[in-house]
Amino acid sequence: MRAIRRFTVRNVLPERLAPLDTLALNLRWSWHTPTRDLFASLDPELWERVHGDPVELLGSLSPQRLEQLAQDPGLVGEVERLDADLRTYLTEPRWYQQLDGDGQHADKPDTIAYFSAEYGVTAVLPQYSGGLGILAGDHLKSASDLGVPIVGVGLLYGAGYFKQSLTRDGWQHETYPLLDPDNLPLTLLREQDATPARVSLALPAGRTLHAQIWVAQVGRVPLLLLDSNIAENDDVSRRVTDRLYGGSADHRLRQELLLGMGGVKAVREYCRITATPAPQVYHCNEGHAGFLSVERIRELVQDAGLTFEAALEAVKAGTVFTTHTPVPAGISRYGTDLVSEYFGGGAEIDGVPLERVLALGSEEFEGGNPAVFNMAIMGLRAARRANGVAQLHGKVSRGMFHQLWPGFDVSEVPITSITNGVHGATWTDPSFSDLVSERLSPEQITSGEGFLLQPEEGGISDEELWAMRARLREKLVVEARARVRRSWLDRGASPAEVGWTDDVLDPDALTIGFARRVPTYKRLTLMLSEPERLTRLLTDPERPIQIVVAGKSHPDDEQGTGLIQRLVQFADDARVRDRIVFLPNYDIAMAQSLMPGCDVWLNNPLRPLEASGTSGMKCALNGGLNLSILDGWWDEWYDGRNGWAIPTADGVHDQTERDRLEAAALYDLLENTVVPRFYERDEAGVPRHWMEMVRHTLGTLGPKVQATRMVKEYVTELYTPVAASSRALDGTSHGAAQELATWKARVRAAWPSVHVDHVESEGIGDVVNVGDQVEVTAYVSLHDLCPDDVEVQVVGGRVDDQDNLTEVRVFPLRLKESYEGGRYAFSVSRVLEGTGPFGYTVRVVPSHPLLAAPAELGLATSTS
Ligand SMILES: *Cc1c(COP(=O)(O)O)cnc(C)c1O
C-alpha cells in the first residue's frame, strides 16, 4: 500500500470576513447564540448539513459564495460587531478580576491548571463519554464567564469515544470515526519560529513518547490537548491517544502518564510561549491525571534540588483533587507490577525512587489490595484539599476513603464537597432564554425571583410559560421522530417500513426523559420492572405518558449493553413503539434538545452511587421537573415543590427486591401524582398546579444549579486557600516545604512512643446535669516530641446503642504542666450542653501550622 500524505486545504476568507476565523475558533460560539446565528445566516441549509459546526461551514462555502457575502454590508457589519463583542468578552474585567484582593481572596491564584481525562465542550469536539467530561467542559465555560484564569489540560483522542448505533435486534454497535484535527476548532501550539511545540516522556527500554499540543480556546480559557499521533513516534506511541477509555491497562496507563506528566510539561510550554504566569493551583479532576504530581516532584527534585519528601510537600500544597464516583469501576487502578515498569528498573527517574511513587497510590490499608496502584488514592495523598461533588457524595467519600486516615472519625476525613452545576447558557434552550431576557431584568433572572412573579407584578404569565414548554416539547418530538426514523433505516428497515415513525410521540403528551451512560447502578431498565403496568401508562387513551431514552454503554460492559437491548426490544413492540423511543448516540447535541423538551426528568440510580448527576439540572433550567431517587444533587435540593422524590428501600439488601420496591414506588408516583397533575387543566387549558412547580423550579433551583455558582465555590473554598499554601511551600524558596517534610519525618519516627497515660475528670459521674462545668485533665508522654508538636483533644459526642460516638465534636486541651521525661498534663473545662447519653475519649494528634488538616498524617493516639 502506498503511504498517503494527508493535508487539508482551508478556505482563505476575504479580508472583510476574516474575523469569522476567530469567531469559529473560539468555542464561545457554542454558548453564544448571536454568533451561531451569524454562522447559520451564511448558508442556513449548509449549516444544517454540517450540524452547526462553524469550522466545517467555513471550509465548505465556495469562494464565490464567500465573495458574495463579503459584498453584503449588513453581514460585514454584523461580523465586525460580533468580533468586537468577543474581544470585549475576552479582555474586560469580570467577576474574578473584581474580587477583593485584600480580604478573603488576597491569595487568589494567578493561574489554575485544570486536568481532566475528558472534556465535553461542544458536540463538534467529541472528547467525552459522559457526565465527567460535560462537567469539565461546563467548569471551563463558567470559569471563562467569571474571568477565572484557568488553563485546561487533556488529551486529543483521535476517534473520541465512540458512535453508537443499533443492530436489528437491539444490540449496541460501536464505530470509531477518525477526527481530523485540522478540521476541528483547534490551533497547534507553536514556538515563535512556527515550529510546533513538543513534549516528550521517557518510556521503558529507552523509548520516548512525543506529543504535540492543540489549543481549543474556550472563551477566555485555553484548553491544551496532547496528541501523540505524530511522525516522531513509533506506531504504538502514535496510538496512545487513539480513543477515550479503550484498550488494555497498559494502554490506559500510558494515556494517564501522558495526561498527567506530559500535561505538566505542556502547561510549562504554554506558559513560556504565551508569557502566562505559572500556576499555583493544580486541579486534578478525578484520578486519571494523578501523575501530574510525580512530574512536579521530578521538577523540584531535579531542578531545585529538593528531597523527594520536601518536593511532595511543595506539590501537595498546590493541589486540589476532586473525586467523582463511589463506584469502584469508575476509578483507575493498575497492577503495581505494571506501574513499576514505568518507574522502576531502567526507567527510574533520578531522585524519584520507584517505591515512593508506588507508595502514593498503594492500597496498603484495611480492605485494600496491596498489588494494586489506585489513582484516586494517589489523588488524595498528593492533594492539599479534596472534595466530592454533592453533600451526600462528600459523606459517602469520607466513608469510602477513611482508611487513609486511621484514628480519626469518618466525619473528620478531610474530604469536603462542592455540588456540581451546569453551564446555563449551554443548557438553556435559546428560545426560552430569549423569552426570559425580553421579559425579566438580568438581576431577576440571576436571583431567580423574576420567575416567581405573576404578570401583574411584571412576571411571565402561566399561559406564556406553558406555551413555551409546549414549544420545547414539540421541538423535541420533531427531532426524536427524525432520529427514530434514521435509526430504523440504520437497523436495516426499508423506507417503506418506517412510515409510522412520522407520528411517533405526541407533542401534547406528558414527556419523560431518561438519558445517561448505562452502568448498572443507573438502572436503565428499572422502568421495565412491571411491563404491563408501564404499557398501561404509555397507552392510556386519555392521559398517556411518553418516554424518550438514550445512553451509551461502555463497549466492554456486557451487562450495560444487555440493558440497552432489553429496553430497545421493549420499545420495538408495536403496541408501545410510538410512546417509548430509544435514541441512539446520546451526545451534547441531543441533550440540548432533549432536556429542554422533557416535562419530567427521570433518574433512578441505586442510592448512594450517583455522585451528583447533572442532567436533571439542565432540565430544571428549562422548567422541567425532576422525578428522582434522593441521590446526588437531588438529595440536597429536592424541597417538595420542585419535583418528586422516589422513595428508596435503603435497608433492603436483596437487590432484586429493592429494585422491585423502588420501581413500584415510581409507578405509584406516576399514576397517582405526576400524570394527574400534568393533565389537570383549567378552562384556559393550563395545568395551574404543574405550572406552580415549574415556576418554583425555575425560581429557586435555577440559580443553584449554575456552574458559575460551583466555580465561585471552587475559587473561594479551594483554589484561594490552596494558592496560599502553594505560595508558602512552593514559592521562590522551598524552606517551608523542607521544614514541614523534616518535621513530619520526626513526628512519624517518634509517634510510637506517644501515649495517653492517664485521664482525670472532675464533675463527670454517671449522670451529669446540663449546664454543669466539667474539667478533663490528660497526662501524656510525648518523649522526643514537644507539646507544640501535638494537640491533645477531647473527642466527644453522643453514644449510640452500639457504644459508638456519633455527632463527634473535638475540643483542644491546653498545656497545664510539664514533668520530667517528656510527660505533660493538658486540661480543658467546659459547660455541658444538650442532654442524653454522651461519651468521650482523649487523643493526641500531630499539630503544625503548615498542616492542611489535623488528620493529614493519619496519626492519632487515644486513651486505650
Ligand atoms: C449532562 C450530560 C451527561 C451527564 O448526565 P448525568 O445526569 O450526570 O448522568 C452525560 N452525557 C451528556 C451528553 C450530557 O449532556
The ligand as an SDF file (V2000), in Angstrom:
LIG
                    3D

 15 15  0  0  0  0  0  0  0  0999 V2000
  -25.3560   16.1190   31.1550 C   0  0  0  0  0  0  0  0  0  0  0  0
  -24.8860   15.0230   30.3230 C   0  0  0  0  0  0  0  0  0  0  0  0
  -24.4180   13.8400   30.9110 C   0  0  0  0  0  0  0  0  0  0  0  0
  -24.3760   13.6430   32.3990 C   0  0  0  0  0  0  0  0  0  0  0  0
  -25.6440   13.3180   32.8990 O   0  0  0  0  0  0  0  0  0  0  0  0
  -25.8300   12.6430   34.3230 P   0  0  0  0  0  0  0  0  0  0  0  0
  -27.1370   13.0690   34.7850 O   0  0  0  0  0  0  0  0  0  0  0  0
  -24.7310   13.2070   35.2010 O   0  0  0  0  0  0  0  0  0  0  0  0
  -25.6900   11.1830   34.1500 O   0  0  0  0  0  0  0  0  0  0  0  0
  -23.9670   12.8270   30.0850 C   0  0  0  0  0  0  0  0  0  0  0  0
  -23.9790   12.9560   28.7480 N   0  0  0  0  0  0  0  0  0  0  0  0
  -24.4310   14.0750   28.1510 C   0  0  0  0  0  0  0  0  0  0  0  0
  -24.4080   14.1620   26.6610 C   0  0  0  0  0  0  0  0  0  0  0  0
  -24.8940   15.1460   28.9100 C   0  0  0  0  0  0  0  0  0  0  0  0
  -25.3110   16.2590   28.3080 O   0  0  0  0  0  0  0  0  0  0  0  0
  1  2  1  0
  2  3  1  0
  2 14  2  0
  3  4  1  0
  3 10  2  0
  4  5  1  0
  5  6  1  0
  6  7  2  0
  6  8  1  0
  6  9  1  0
 10 11  1  0
 11 12  2  0
 12 13  1  0
 12 14  1  0
 14 15  1  0
M  END
$$$$
